[in-house]
Amino acid sequence: MSTSGSDPRLPSAAKPFNRAPHDVPPELPVDYSGFIAVLFAVIGVMLKYKLGSWLAIVFCAQSLVNMKNMENDLKQISMAMMFAIMGLVTTYMGPRPSSAKA
């Protein structure tokens, strides 16, 4: 084994390890109008409520105007807008219920 006299390391030159701070992005506030737009759009498509689809389009426009995070918000807004348009198309242009014939 080696003796402490032949150790090439210098204990006086040792410095404690300090972690570099990470650049954590600040938490952005929740986009409530985008979330409400998705809810109304799904209601408009699933339950065929015209008002739900129209409200989804209004909330999509509001969310688009107040957009903070371009990538995530644009995905959510585009999904809500597609659902809202799909709901309007199915309610206005869908098949008419036939009247019962006796």
Secondary structure by P-SEA (a helix, b strand, c coil): ccccccccccccccccccccccccccccccaaaaaaaaaaaaaaaacccaaaaaaaaaaaaaaaaaccccaaaaaaaaaaaaaaaaaaaaaacccccccccc
